[in-house]
Amino acid sequence: MTDCPADRPIIVVGCPRSGTTMLQLMLHAHPRIAIPPETRFVLAAYRERRDFGDLRIAGNRRALARRIVDREETRFCDLGLDPEETVEAIAAAEGTLGSVLGTVFQRYAARFGKPRWGDKRPAYLHNVDLLLRLFPDAQFINIVRDGRDCVASLKEMSWHRKDIYATVAAWARAIDDGRRAARRLGTAQWFELRYEDLVTDPHGRLTELCEYLGETYDPAMAEPSAVAGVAVPSFKTWHARTHTPVTTQRVKSWQTRLTTEEIALCEAALGSRLTANGYELSGAVRPPAAELVRYGLTAAPQRLFPARRSISKAAIRLRRDNNLAHLPTQPIPARSPQPGPDHRVDAGQQ
């Protein structure tokens, strides 16, 4: 089944450490889909869009392109694309911000001889409205993992600086934002799956995912480690498990990775969300009231984000921003697929 437009974006979202990278690789293993390593230029370009003026002017598009390809923090360097060729392609693109950004991902897909493109970043879960302004026809995939396992994994990340209260609150916010997006978009643009179901039955769940995407399932998707060398930068050592076969080994690992007190806090703070997503509670003793008060104070700003978004959306409507949405285009000519059954490239080409 391949009835989706070739340039209809696929956006992967989820709480950090919920399996978004594994899912990215599963999609990248599909012969028609390319999902790049995590980049940092989409949200930044949206925030800074007024710096570049009217993008219908080629010179303004070229200036934006230079910022994307020249800044180290954008992680453009991880895409394996020629910077100058990309700048010229953006300068020749349609005059909208979505089309400028889409050009980068289109070129990444063409690098592997694939027609469909997408992007993955956990932060997109909190910016669905923004992504829809750029890519109105995008198909979103939200992966949900047991909040206790997410908290346990986040605690071990060298780049994670939040305390246990903020870490627990981050999962709650991810679940709430996912619910809101699901209600708004419906099944045509929102697909949700659980990490635990995906690793237990990858073929079954990926078949359902491909039906949603309008694509034919390919068994190679269940072996994401085959493309990890291409789509996971080597410096991201915290993704080492993506280079090994899919396993259920980390399911319920929170039982040994969290302390008794941390489990109690997770279940008291996240109980209704956990059970709503099919996760059983362990029956941990309720934590002291002082712990719950501290968590409540930490989580309160997270609960205010929806109201802030509503105010921001109203302000956007008043400004009547134009030239944002990605315009459907013919796919750029695909390069010959990289050699080898999994389209691998040498490390020097990444």
MIFI-152080 format. One record per residue (C-alpha): residue in one letter; x, y, z. Coordinates in steps of 0.5 Angstrom, whole numbers, plus 2048, in hexadecimal, padded with zeros to 3 digits. Layout:
<sites>
(site "A"; (X; Y; Z))
...
</sites>
This chain:
<sites>
(site "M"; (800; 800; 800))
(site "T"; (803; 807; 7FE))
(site "D"; (7FE; 80C; 7FD))
(site "C"; (801; 811; 801))
(site "P"; (804; 817; 7FE))
(site "A"; (80B; 816; 7FD))
(site "D"; (80D; 81C; 801))
(site "R"; (808; 81B; 807))
(site "P"; (80C; 81C; 80D))
(site "I"; (80D; 817; 812))
(site "I"; (80E; 81A; 819))
(site "V"; (810; 815; 81F))
(site "V"; (80F; 818; 826))
(site "G"; (80F; 815; 82D))
(site "C"; (812; 817; 834))
(site "P"; (819; 816; 834))
(site "R"; (81C; 80F; 835))
(site "S"; (815; 80C; 833))
(site "G"; (818; 809; 82D))
(site "T"; (818; 80E; 828))
(site "T"; (81F; 80D; 825))
(site "M"; (81D; 805; 824))
(site "L"; (817; 807; 821))
(site "Q"; (81A; 80C; 81C))
(site "L"; (81F; 807; 81A))
(site "M"; (819; 802; 819))
(site "L"; (816; 807; 814))
(site "H"; (81D; 808; 811))
(site "A"; (81E; 801; 80F))
(site "H"; (818; 801; 80B))
(site "P"; (81A; 802; 804))
(site "R"; (815; 808; 802))
(site "I"; (816; 80C; 809))
(site "A"; (81C; 810; 80B))
(site "I"; (81C; 813; 812))
(site "P"; (823; 816; 814))
(site "P"; (827; 817; 81B))
(site "E"; (824; 81C; 81F))
(site "T"; (825; 823; 81D))
(site "R"; (824; 82A; 820))
(site "F"; (822; 82F; 81B))
(site "V"; (81B; 82E; 81A))
(site "L"; (818; 831; 820))
(site "A"; (81E; 836; 820))
(site "A"; (81C; 838; 819))
(site "Y"; (815; 839; 81B))
(site "R"; (817; 83E; 821))
(site "E"; (81C; 842; 81D))
(site "R"; (817; 842; 816))
(site "R"; (817; 84A; 817))
(site "D"; (81E; 84B; 816))
(site "F"; (81E; 849; 80F))
(site "G"; (818; 84D; 80C))
(site "D"; (814; 84A; 806))
(site "L"; (816; 843; 805))
(site "R"; (813; 844; 7FE))
(site "I"; (81A; 848; 7FC))
(site "A"; (81F; 843; 7FA))
(site "G"; (824; 847; 7FE))
(site "N"; (821; 847; 805))
(site "R"; (820; 83F; 804))
(site "R"; (827; 83F; 802))
(site "A"; (829; 843; 809))
(site "L"; (824; 83E; 80D))
(site "A"; (828; 838; 809))
(site "R"; (82F; 83A; 80C))
(site "R"; (82C; 83B; 813))
(site "I"; (82A; 833; 812))
(site "V"; (830; 831; 80F))
(site "D"; (836; 835; 813))
(site "R"; (833; 834; 81A))
(site "E"; (836; 82E; 81E))
(site "E"; (830; 82E; 822))
(site "T"; (82B; 82D; 81D))
(site "R"; (82F; 826; 81C))
(site "F"; (82E; 827; 814))
(site "C"; (835; 823; 814))
(site "D"; (832; 81D; 816))
(site "L"; (82E; 81C; 810))
(site "G"; (834; 81B; 80B))
(site "L"; (831; 820; 806))
(site "D"; (836; 825; 802))
(site "P"; (835; 82C; 805))
(site "E"; (835; 830; 7FF))
(site "E"; (831; 82C; 7FB))
(site "T"; (82C; 82C; 801))
(site "V"; (82C; 834; 801))
(site "E"; (82B; 834; 7F9))
(site "A"; (825; 82F; 7FA))
(site "I"; (822; 833; 7FF))
(site "A"; (823; 83A; 7FB))
(site "A"; (81F; 836; 7F6))
(site "A"; (819; 834; 7FA))
(site "E"; (812; 836; 7FB))
(site "G"; (812; 83D; 7FF))
(site "T"; (80F; 83A; 805))
(site "L"; (813; 838; 80C))
(site "G"; (810; 831; 80C))
(site "S"; (812; 830; 805))
(site "V"; (819; 832; 806))
(site "L"; (81A; 82E; 80C))
(site "G"; (817; 828; 808))
(site "T"; (81C; 829; 803))
(site "V"; (821; 827; 808))
(site "F"; (81E; 820; 80A))
(site "Q"; (81C; 81F; 802))
(site "R"; (823; 81F; 801))
(site "Y"; (825; 81A; 806))
(site "A"; (820; 815; 804))
(site "A"; (822; 816; 7FD))
(site "R"; (829; 814; 800))
(site "F"; (826; 80D; 801))
(site "G"; (822; 80D; 7FB))
(site "K"; (81C; 80E; 7FE))
(site "P"; (816; 812; 7FD))
(site "R"; (813; 813; 804))
(site "W"; (816; 817; 809))
(site "G"; (815; 819; 811))
(site "D"; (818; 81B; 817))
(site "K"; (818; 819; 81E))
(site "R"; (819; 81D; 825))
(site "P"; (816; 81C; 82B))
(site "A"; (815; 824; 82C))
(site "Y"; (810; 824; 826))
(site "L"; (80B; 821; 82B))
(site "H"; (80A; 827; 82E))
(site "N"; (80A; 82B; 828))
(site "V"; (805; 827; 823))
(site "D"; (801; 82E; 822))
(site "L"; (808; 831; 81F))
(site "L"; (809; 82B; 81B))
(site "L"; (802; 82B; 818))
(site "R"; (803; 832; 816))
(site "L"; (80A; 830; 812))
(site "F"; (807; 829; 810))
(site "P"; (800; 829; 810))
(site "D"; (7FF; 822; 80D))
(site "A"; (804; 81F; 811))
(site "Q"; (803; 818; 814))
(site "F"; (805; 818; 81C))
(site "I"; (807; 811; 81F))
(site "N"; (807; 812; 827))
(site "I"; (80B; 80C; 82B))
(site "V"; (809; 80B; 832))
(site "R"; (80D; 808; 837))
(site "D"; (80C; 806; 83E))
(site "G"; (80D; 80C; 842))
(site "R"; (811; 809; 847))
(site "D"; (816; 806; 842))
(site "C"; (817; 80D; 83F))
(site "V"; (818; 810; 846))
(site "A"; (81D; 80A; 847))
(site "S"; (821; 80B; 840))
(site "L"; (821; 813; 841))
(site "K"; (824; 813; 848))
(site "E"; (82A; 80F; 844))
(site "M"; (82B; 814; 83F))
(site "S"; (831; 818; 83F))
(site "W"; (82E; 81E; 83C))
(site "H"; (828; 81E; 840))
(site "R"; (828; 823; 846))
(site "K"; (821; 823; 849))
(site "D"; (820; 820; 850))
(site "I"; (81B; 81A; 851))
(site "Y"; (815; 81F; 852))
(site "A"; (816; 823; 84B))
(site "T"; (817; 81C; 848))
(site "V"; (811; 819; 84A))
(site "A"; (80D; 81F; 848))
(site "A"; (810; 81F; 841))
(site "W"; (80D; 818; 840))
(site "A"; (806; 81B; 842))
(site "R"; (807; 821; 83D))
(site "A"; (809; 81C; 838))
(site "I"; (802; 818; 839))
(site "D"; (7FE; 81E; 839))
(site "D"; (800; 821; 833))
(site "G"; (800; 81B; 82F))
(site "R"; (7F8; 81A; 832))
(site "R"; (7F7; 821; 82F))
(site "A"; (7FA; 820; 829))
(site "A"; (7F6; 819; 828))
(site "R"; (7F0; 81D; 829))
(site "R"; (7F1; 822; 824))
(site "L"; (7F4; 81E; 81E))
(site "G"; (7F0; 818; 81F))
(site "T"; (7F3; 811; 81B))
(site "A"; (7F4; 814; 815))
(site "Q"; (7FA; 818; 817))
(site "W"; (7FC; 815; 81E))
(site "F"; (7FE; 80E; 81F))
(site "E"; (800; 80C; 826))
(site "L"; (804; 805; 829))
(site "R"; (807; 803; 82F))
(site "Y"; (80E; 801; 82F))
(site "E"; (80D; 7FB; 833))
(site "D"; (808; 7F8; 82D))
(site "L"; (80D; 7FA; 828))
(site "V"; (813; 7F6; 82B))
(site "T"; (80E; 7F0; 82D))
(site "D"; (80B; 7F0; 826))
(site "P"; (80F; 7F4; 821))
(site "H"; (80C; 7F1; 81B))
(site "G"; (805; 7F2; 81D))
(site "R"; (806; 7F9; 81F))
(site "L"; (80A; 7FB; 819))
(site "T"; (805; 7F8; 815))
(site "E"; (7FF; 7FC; 818))
(site "L"; (804; 803; 818))
(site "C"; (805; 802; 810))
(site "E"; (7FE; 801; 80F))
(site "Y"; (7FD; 808; 812))
(site "L"; (802; 80B; 80E))
(site "G"; (800; 808; 808))
(site "E"; (806; 804; 807))
(site "T"; (807; 7FC; 806))
(site "Y"; (80B; 7F9; 80C))
(site "D"; (812; 7F7; 80B))
(site "P"; (815; 7F1; 80F))
(site "A"; (81B; 7F5; 80F))
(site "M"; (818; 7FA; 814))
(site "A"; (818; 7F5; 81A))
(site "E"; (820; 7F5; 819))
(site "P"; (821; 7FD; 81B))
(site "S"; (828; 7FB; 81D))
(site "A"; (82A; 7FA; 816))
(site "V"; (82A; 801; 814))
(site "A"; (82C; 804; 81B))
(site "G"; (833; 805; 818))
(site "V"; (830; 80A; 813))
(site "A"; (82A; 80E; 817))
(site "V"; (82D; 80E; 81E))
(site "P"; (833; 813; 81F))
(site "S"; (839; 80F; 822))
(site "F"; (83A; 815; 828))
(site "K"; (833; 813; 82A))
(site "T"; (836; 80D; 82F))
(site "W"; (82F; 80D; 833))
(site "H"; (82C; 80A; 82D))
(site "A"; (831; 804; 82D))
(site "R"; (82B; 7FF; 82D))
(site "T"; (828; 801; 826))
(site "H"; (82E; 7FD; 824))
(site "T"; (82B; 7F7; 827))
(site "P"; (825; 7F2; 825))
(site "V"; (81E; 7F5; 827))
(site "T"; (81D; 7F2; 82E))
(site "T"; (818; 7F2; 834))
(site "Q"; (81E; 7F2; 839))
(site "R"; (81D; 7F9; 83B))
(site "V"; (815; 7F8; 83C))
(site "K"; (814; 7F9; 844))
(site "S"; (81B; 7FB; 845))
(site "W"; (819; 800; 84A))
(site "Q"; (817; 7FB; 84F))
(site "T"; (81F; 7FA; 850))
(site "R"; (821; 801; 84E))
(site "L"; (81D; 806; 852))
(site "T"; (81D; 806; 85A))
(site "T"; (817; 804; 85E))
(site "E"; (816; 80C; 85F))
(site "E"; (816; 80D; 858))
(site "I"; (811; 808; 856))
(site "A"; (80D; 80B; 85B))
(site "L"; (80D; 812; 858))
(site "C"; (80C; 80F; 851))
(site "E"; (806; 80B; 853))
(site "A"; (803; 811; 857))
(site "A"; (804; 816; 852))
(site "L"; (803; 812; 84C))
(site "G"; (7FE; 80D; 84E))
(site "S"; (7F8; 80F; 84A))
(site "R"; (7FC; 810; 844))
(site "L"; (800; 809; 844))
(site "T"; (7F9; 805; 845))
(site "A"; (7F6; 809; 83F))
(site "N"; (7FC; 807; 83B))
(site "G"; (7FB; 7FF; 83D))
(site "Y"; (801; 7FF; 842))
(site "E"; (800; 7FC; 849))
(site "L"; (801; 7FF; 850))
(site "S"; (806; 7FB; 855))
(site "G"; (802; 7FE; 85B))
(site "A"; (808; 802; 85D))
(site "V"; (806; 805; 864))
(site "R"; (804; 80C; 863))
(site "P"; (80A; 811; 864))
(site "P"; (80A; 817; 86A))
(site "A"; (805; 81D; 868))
(site "A"; (80C; 821; 868))
(site "E"; (80E; 81D; 862))
(site "L"; (808; 81E; 85E))
(site "V"; (807; 825; 860))
(site "R"; (80E; 826; 85D))
(site "Y"; (80C; 822; 857))
(site "G"; (806; 827; 856))
(site "L"; (80A; 82D; 856))
(site "T"; (80F; 82A; 851))
(site "A"; (80A; 828; 84D))
(site "A"; (805; 82E; 84D))
(site "P"; (809; 832; 848))
(site "Q"; (808; 82C; 843))
(site "R"; (801; 82C; 844))
(site "L"; (800; 834; 842))
(site "F"; (803; 832; 83B))
(site "P"; (7FD; 831; 837))
(site "A"; (7FA; 838; 83A))
(site "R"; (801; 83B; 837))
(site "R"; (800; 837; 831))
(site "S"; (7F9; 83A; 830))
(site "I"; (7FB; 841; 831))
(site "S"; (801; 840; 82C))
(site "K"; (7FC; 83D; 827))
(site "A"; (7F8; 843; 828))
(site "A"; (7FD; 848; 827))
(site "I"; (800; 844; 820))
(site "R"; (7F9; 845; 81D))
(site "L"; (7F9; 84C; 81F))
(site "R"; (800; 84D; 81B))
(site "R"; (7FD; 849; 815))
(site "D"; (804; 845; 814))
(site "N"; (804; 844; 80C))
(site "N"; (809; 83F; 808))
(site "L"; (80A; 83A; 80D))
(site "A"; (806; 833; 80B))
(site "H"; (80A; 82E; 807))
(site "L"; (808; 82E; 800))
(site "P"; (807; 827; 7FC))
(site "T"; (80D; 826; 7F7))
(site "Q"; (810; 821; 7F3))
(site "P"; (815; 81D; 7F6))
(site "I"; (81C; 81F; 7F4))
(site "P"; (820; 81A; 7F0))
(site "A"; (822; 814; 7F5))
(site "R"; (829; 812; 7F5))
(site "S"; (82B; 80B; 7F4))
(site "P"; (82A; 807; 7FA))
(site "Q"; (830; 806; 7FE))
(site "P"; (833; 7FF; 7FD))
(site "G"; (831; 7F9; 801))
(site "P"; (82A; 7F6; 803))
(site "D"; (829; 7FB; 809))
(site "H"; (82C; 802; 805))
(site "R"; (832; 803; 80A))
(site "V"; (837; 808; 809))
(site "D"; (83E; 808; 80B))
(site "A"; (83F; 80C; 812))
(site "G"; (843; 811; 80D))
(site "Q"; (83C; 813; 809))
(site "Q"; (838; 814; 80F))
</sites>
